[in-house]
């Protein structure tokens, strides 16, 4: 998965944000399954994807709040 900059995230619409959120949640679930079954995975990627997920969800919430304030 590519690195998402904040500018790229801010330029996304709600549907693409939702798709990206689901993709990242699936990746994190796969990491948890690999860890539970003692398969190898790169643990540093867990932190990276958690950070991306939180950034996307935060920006989505900010957009929603901003739209509600301006209307």
N, CA, C and O atoms as CSV, one atom per row, in Angstrom:
chain,resi,resn,atom,element,x,y,z
A,1,UNK,N,N,0.836,-1.184,0.000
A,1,UNK,CA,C,0.000,0.000,0.000
A,1,UNK,C,C,0.874,1.238,0.000
A,1,UNK,O,O,1.932,1.270,0.628
A,2,UNK,N,N,0.432,2.227,-0.692
A,2,UNK,CA,C,1.213,3.445,-0.816
A,2,UNK,C,C,1.069,4.334,0.417
A,2,UNK,O,O,0.097,4.237,1.166
A,3,UNK,N,N,2.049,5.189,0.603
A,3,UNK,CA,C,1.971,6.168,1.675
A,3,UNK,C,C,1.011,7.257,1.264
A,3,UNK,O,O,1.112,7.811,0.170
A,4,UNK,N,N,0.097,7.554,2.131
A,4,UNK,CA,C,-0.864,8.615,1.856
A,4,UNK,C,C,-0.420,9.877,2.576
A,4,UNK,O,O,-0.257,9.882,3.796
A,5,UNK,N,N,-0.226,10.932,1.825
A,5,UNK,CA,C,0.098,12.201,2.449
A,5,UNK,C,C,-1.201,12.848,2.916
A,5,UNK,O,O,-2.289,12.471,2.479
A,6,UNK,N,N,-1.076,13.808,3.793
A,6,UNK,CA,C,-2.259,14.488,4.292
A,6,UNK,C,C,-2.989,15.227,3.177
A,6,UNK,O,O,-4.216,15.326,3.190
A,7,UNK,N,N,-2.233,15.745,2.214
A,7,UNK,CA,C,-2.861,16.435,1.092
A,7,UNK,C,C,-3.721,15.473,0.273
A,7,UNK,O,O,-4.826,15.818,-0.147
A,8,UNK,N,N,-3.201,14.260,0.052
A,8,UNK,CA,C,-3.963,13.270,-0.702
A,8,UNK,C,C,-5.229,12.872,0.046
A,8,UNK,O,O,-6.294,12.721,-0.552
A,9,UNK,N,N,-5.102,12.706,1.348
A,9,UNK,CA,C,-6.265,12.318,2.145
A,9,UNK,C,C,-7.311,13.428,2.119
A,9,UNK,O,O,-8.502,13.159,1.961
A,10,UNK,N,N,-6.868,14.674,2.272
A,10,UNK,CA,C,-7.804,15.802,2.287
A,10,UNK,C,C,-8.511,15.976,0.944
A,10,UNK,O,O,-9.631,16.483,0.897
A,11,UNK,N,N,-7.872,15.563,-0.135
A,11,UNK,CA,C,-8.495,15.714,-1.455
A,11,UNK,C,C,-9.469,14.577,-1.783
A,11,UNK,O,O,-10.179,14.645,-2.787
A,12,UNK,N,N,-9.507,13.544,-0.954
A,12,UNK,CA,C,-10.402,12.416,-1.201
A,12,UNK,C,C,-11.843,12.797,-0.856
A,12,UNK,O,O,-12.089,13.662,-0.016
A,13,UNK,N,N,-12.793,12.129,-1.528
A,13,UNK,CA,C,-14.184,12.311,-1.147
A,13,UNK,C,C,-14.558,11.240,-0.126
A,13,UNK,O,O,-13.752,10.363,0.186
A,14,UNK,N,N,-15.776,11.314,0.387
A,14,UNK,CA,C,-16.180,10.413,1.467
A,14,UNK,C,C,-16.156,8.942,1.051
A,14,UNK,O,O,-15.734,8.087,1.830
A,15,UNK,N,N,-16.597,8.647,-0.149
A,15,UNK,CA,C,-16.651,7.243,-0.567
A,15,UNK,C,C,-15.250,6.643,-0.694
A,15,UNK,O,O,-15.032,5.497,-0.300
A,16,UNK,N,N,-14.302,7.405,-1.238
A,16,UNK,CA,C,-12.943,6.877,-1.346
A,16,UNK,C,C,-12.285,6.768,0.029
A,16,UNK,O,O,-11.460,5.881,0.253
A,17,UNK,N,N,-12.645,7.665,0.950
A,17,UNK,CA,C,-12.140,7.538,2.325
A,17,UNK,C,C,-12.678,6.264,2.971
A,17,UNK,O,O,-11.938,5.539,3.636
A,18,UNK,N,N,-13.968,5.994,2.773
A,18,UNK,CA,C,-14.560,4.785,3.340
A,18,UNK,C,C,-13.910,3.530,2.772
A,18,UNK,O,O,-13.669,2.567,3.501
A,19,UNK,N,N,-13.629,3.538,1.482
A,19,UNK,CA,C,-12.975,2.387,0.851
A,19,UNK,C,C,-11.583,2.188,1.437
A,19,UNK,O,O,-11.190,1.062,1.743
A,20,UNK,N,N,-10.834,3.286,1.594
A,20,UNK,CA,C,-9.483,3.197,2.140
A,20,UNK,C,C,-9.514,2.730,3.596
A,20,UNK,O,O,-8.651,1.961,4.018
A,21,UNK,N,N,-10.504,3.192,4.364
A,21,UNK,CA,C,-10.647,2.764,5.756
A,21,UNK,C,C,-10.877,1.261,5.813
A,21,UNK,O,O,-10.263,0.568,6.624
A,22,UNK,N,N,-11.751,0.757,4.964
A,22,UNK,CA,C,-12.017,-0.689,4.946
A,22,UNK,C,C,-10.785,-1.478,4.538
A,22,UNK,O,O,-10.513,-2.537,5.105
A,23,UNK,N,N,-10.035,-0.978,3.562
A,23,UNK,CA,C,-8.808,-1.663,3.132
A,23,UNK,C,C,-7.813,-1.771,4.298
A,23,UNK,O,O,-7.242,-2.833,4.546
A,24,UNK,N,N,-7.621,-0.664,4.996
A,24,UNK,CA,C,-6.647,-0.657,6.090
A,24,UNK,C,C,-7.118,-1.554,7.230
A,24,UNK,O,O,-6.314,-2.266,7.831
A,25,UNK,N,N,-8.408,-1.525,7.530
A,25,UNK,CA,C,-8.926,-2.398,8.592
A,25,UNK,C,C,-8.735,-3.869,8.228
A,25,UNK,O,O,-8.442,-4.687,9.100
A,26,UNK,N,N,-8.896,-4.212,6.950
A,26,UNK,CA,C,-8.679,-5.592,6.506
A,26,UNK,C,C,-7.209,-5.973,6.659
A,26,UNK,O,O,-6.893,-7.081,7.094
A,27,UNK,N,N,-6.316,-5.058,6.303
A,27,UNK,CA,C,-4.878,-5.317,6.442
A,27,UNK,C,C,-4.521,-5.537,7.913
A,27,UNK,O,O,-3.783,-6.465,8.243
A,28,UNK,N,N,-5.046,-4.684,8.795
A,28,UNK,CA,C,-4.763,-4.836,10.223
A,28,UNK,C,C,-5.335,-6.141,10.765
A,28,UNK,O,O,-4.714,-6.779,11.615
A,29,UNK,N,N,-6.511,-6.547,10.286
A,29,UNK,CA,C,-7.076,-7.832,10.688
A,29,UNK,C,C,-6.177,-8.979,10.247
A,29,UNK,O,O,-5.941,-9.920,11.004
A,30,UNK,N,N,-5.673,-8.895,9.008
A,30,UNK,CA,C,-4.761,-9.930,8.513
A,30,UNK,C,C,-3.494,-10.013,9.369
A,30,UNK,O,O,-2.990,-11.105,9.633
A,31,UNK,N,N,-2.985,-8.859,9.800
A,31,UNK,CA,C,-1.819,-8.859,10.685
A,31,UNK,C,C,-2.130,-9.559,12.006
A,31,UNK,O,O,-1.315,-10.327,12.516
A,32,UNK,N,N,-3.314,-9.289,12.553
A,32,UNK,CA,C,-3.696,-9.939,13.816
A,32,UNK,C,C,-3.829,-11.445,13.642
A,32,UNK,O,O,-3.450,-12.214,14.525
A,33,UNK,N,N,-4.369,-11.864,12.502
A,33,UNK,CA,C,-4.484,-13.303,12.247
A,33,UNK,C,C,-3.109,-13.949,12.095
A,33,UNK,O,O,-2.874,-15.042,12.611
A,34,UNK,N,N,-2.209,-13.282,11.395
A,34,UNK,CA,C,-0.856,-13.815,11.241
A,34,UNK,C,C,-0.159,-13.912,12.597
A,34,UNK,O,O,0.548,-14.882,12.871
A,35,UNK,N,N,-0.362,-12.904,13.440
A,35,UNK,CA,C,0.260,-12.918,14.757
A,35,UNK,C,C,-0.318,-14.054,15.606
A,35,UNK,O,O,0.421,-14.722,16.328
A,36,UNK,N,N,-1.621,-14.273,15.525
A,36,UNK,CA,C,-2.269,-15.314,16.317
A,36,UNK,C,C,-1.843,-16.708,15.870
A,36,UNK,O,O,-1.764,-17.625,16.687
A,37,UNK,N,N,-1.568,-16.871,14.578
A,37,UNK,CA,C,-1.168,-18.185,14.070
A,37,UNK,C,C,0.351,-18.306,13.953
A,37,UNK,O,O,0.868,-19.253,13.360
A,38,UNK,N,N,1.043,-17.344,14.522
A,38,UNK,CA,C,2.512,-17.334,14.576
A,38,UNK,C,C,3.165,-17.357,13.195
A,38,UNK,O,O,4.229,-17.948,13.010
A,39,UNK,N,N,2.519,-16.712,12.234
A,39,UNK,CA,C,3.130,-16.554,10.918
A,39,UNK,C,C,3.978,-15.291,10.930
A,39,UNK,O,O,3.811,-14.420,11.784
A,40,UNK,N,N,4.877,-15.208,9.982
A,40,UNK,CA,C,5.751,-14.038,9.951
A,40,UNK,C,C,5.043,-12.848,9.309
A,40,UNK,O,O,4.305,-12.993,8.335
A,41,UNK,N,N,5.284,-11.679,9.876
A,41,UNK,CA,C,4.791,-10.432,9.316
A,41,UNK,C,C,5.716,-9.328,9.786
A,41,UNK,O,O,6.514,-9.524,10.702
A,42,UNK,N,N,5.612,-8.186,9.167
A,42,UNK,CA,C,6.491,-7.074,9.503
A,42,UNK,C,C,5.786,-6.186,10.532
A,42,UNK,O,O,4.881,-5.430,10.178
A,43,UNK,N,N,6.190,-6.270,11.789
A,43,UNK,CA,C,5.460,-5.556,12.843
A,43,UNK,C,C,5.501,-4.040,12.711
A,43,UNK,O,O,4.612,-3.365,13.231
A,44,UNK,N,N,6.482,-3.489,12.046
A,44,UNK,CA,C,6.534,-2.035,11.904
A,44,UNK,C,C,5.414,-1.517,11.016
A,44,UNK,O,O,5.041,-0.347,11.099
A,45,UNK,N,N,4.876,-2.387,10.166
A,45,UNK,CA,C,3.788,-1.965,9.292
A,45,UNK,C,C,2.478,-1.769,10.055
A,45,UNK,O,O,1.619,-0.997,9.630
A,46,UNK,N,N,2.328,-2.468,11.179
A,46,UNK,CA,C,1.116,-2.310,11.986
A,46,UNK,C,C,0.996,-0.864,12.443
A,46,UNK,O,O,-0.072,-0.262,12.334
A,47,UNK,N,N,2.089,-0.306,12.954
A,47,UNK,CA,C,2.083,1.080,13.413
A,47,UNK,C,C,1.789,2.035,12.252
A,47,UNK,O,O,1.045,3.002,12.418
A,48,UNK,N,N,2.360,1.770,11.101
A,48,UNK,CA,C,2.159,2.619,9.925
A,48,UNK,C,C,0.690,2.643,9.515
A,48,UNK,O,O,0.130,3.709,9.263
A,49,UNK,N,N,0.064,1.460,9.448
A,49,UNK,CA,C,-1.324,1.391,9.013
A,49,UNK,C,C,-2.270,1.958,10.060
A,49,UNK,O,O,-3.277,2.575,9.710
A,50,UNK,N,N,-1.965,1.760,11.339
A,50,UNK,CA,C,-2.796,2.355,12.387
A,50,UNK,C,C,-2.748,3.876,12.307
A,50,UNK,O,O,-3.767,4.543,12.490
A,51,UNK,N,N,-1.580,4.416,12.035
A,51,UNK,CA,C,-1.444,5.865,11.913
A,51,UNK,C,C,-2.234,6.378,10.714
A,51,UNK,O,O,-2.940,7.381,10.821
A,52,UNK,N,N,-2.120,5.695,9.568
A,52,UNK,CA,C,-2.873,6.097,8.381
A,52,UNK,C,C,-4.373,6.036,8.641
A,52,UNK,O,O,-5.116,6.932,8.239
A,53,UNK,N,N,-4.814,4.980,9.311
A,53,UNK,CA,C,-6.231,4.833,9.608
A,53,UNK,C,C,-6.727,5.984,10.473
A,53,UNK,O,O,-7.783,6.556,10.202
A,54,UNK,N,N,-5.984,6.319,11.494
A,54,UNK,CA,C,-6.404,7.407,12.374
A,54,UNK,C,C,-6.401,8.743,11.643
A,54,UNK,O,O,-7.272,9.578,11.884
A,55,UNK,N,N,-5.430,8.957,10.750
A,55,UNK,CA,C,-5.396,10.207,9.984
A,55,UNK,C,C,-6.614,10.321,9.073
A,55,UNK,O,O,-7.240,11.379,9.001
A,56,UNK,N,N,-6.946,9.252,8.387
A,56,UNK,CA,C,-8.085,9.287,7.477
A,56,UNK,C,C,-9.377,9.529,8.253
A,56,UNK,O,O,-10.205,10.348,7.854
A,57,UNK,N,N,-9.543,8.816,9.361
A,57,UNK,CA,C,-10.770,8.961,10.133
A,57,UNK,C,C,-10.876,10.356,10.748
A,57,UNK,O,O,-11.973,10.910,10.828
A,58,UNK,N,N,-9.765,10.925,11.178
A,58,UNK,CA,C,-9.774,12.268,11.749
A,58,UNK,C,C,-10.128,13.306,10.694
A,58,UNK,O,O,-10.955,14.183,10.944
A,59,UNK,N,N,-9.520,13.219,9.530
A,59,UNK,CA,C,-9.797,14.178,8.464
A,59,UNK,C,C,-11.246,14.052,7.994
A,59,UNK,O,O,-11.887,15.057,7.686
A,60,UNK,N,N,-11.761,12.837,7.939
A,60,UNK,CA,C,-13.159,12.632,7.550
A,60,UNK,C,C,-14.082,13.318,8.553
A,60,UNK,O,O,-15.042,13.983,8.163
A,61,UNK,N,N,-13.796,13.160,9.827
A,61,UNK,CA,C,-14.600,13.798,10.868
A,61,UNK,C,C,-14.500,15.310,10.779
A,61,UNK,O,O,-15.502,16.008,10.938
A,62,UNK,N,N,-13.307,15.820,10.528
A,62,UNK,CA,C,-13.132,17.269,10.388
A,62,UNK,C,C,-13.961,17.803,9.221
A,62,UNK,O,O,-14.586,18.858,9.327
A,63,UNK,N,N,-13.961,17.067,8.105
A,63,UNK,CA,C,-14.739,17.493,6.940
A,63,UNK,C,C,-16.233,17.529,7.268
A,63,UNK,O,O,-16.936,18.468,6.897
A,64,UNK,N,N,-16.707,16.502,7.964
A,64,UNK,CA,C,-18.121,16.438,8.331
A,64,UNK,C,C,-18.487,17.607,9.237
A,64,UNK,O,O,-19.514,18.253,9.030
A,65,UNK,N,N,-17.665,17.882,10.227
A,65,UNK,CA,C,-17.924,18.990,11.149
A,65,UNK,C,C,-17.906,20.314,10.403
A,65,UNK,O,O,-18.760,21.170,10.632
A,66,UNK,N,N,-16.944,20.485,9.517
A,66,UNK,CA,C,-16.843,21.732,8.754
A,66,UNK,C,C,-18.070,21.944,7.880
A,66,UNK,O,O,-18.576,23.061,7.776
A,67,UNK,N,N,-18.551,20.874,7.248
A,67,UNK,CA,C,-19.744,20.992,6.406
A,67,UNK,C,C,-20.972,21.340,7.236
A,67,UNK,O,O,-21.807,22.136,6.806
A,68,UNK,N,N,-21.085,20.754,8.414
A,68,UNK,CA,C,-22.234,21.034,9.267
A,68,UNK,C,C,-22.189,22.467,9.814
A,68,UNK,O,O,-23.233,23.092,10.006
A,69,UNK,N,N,-21.005,22.975,10.058
A,69,UNK,CA,C,-20.867,24.325,10.569
A,69,UNK,C,C,-21.191,25.366,9.498
A,69,UNK,O,O,-21.748,26.421,9.801
A,70,UNK,N,N,-20.847,25.071,8.265
A,70,UNK,CA,C,-21.035,26.049,7.194
A,70,UNK,C,C,-22.454,26.042,6.619
A,70,UNK,O,O,-22.841,26.969,5.908
A,71,UNK,N,N,-23.222,25.006,6.923
A,71,UNK,CA,C,-24.581,24.972,6.366
A,71,UNK,C,C,-25.618,25.470,7.334
A,71,UNK,O,O,-26.805,25.501,7.006
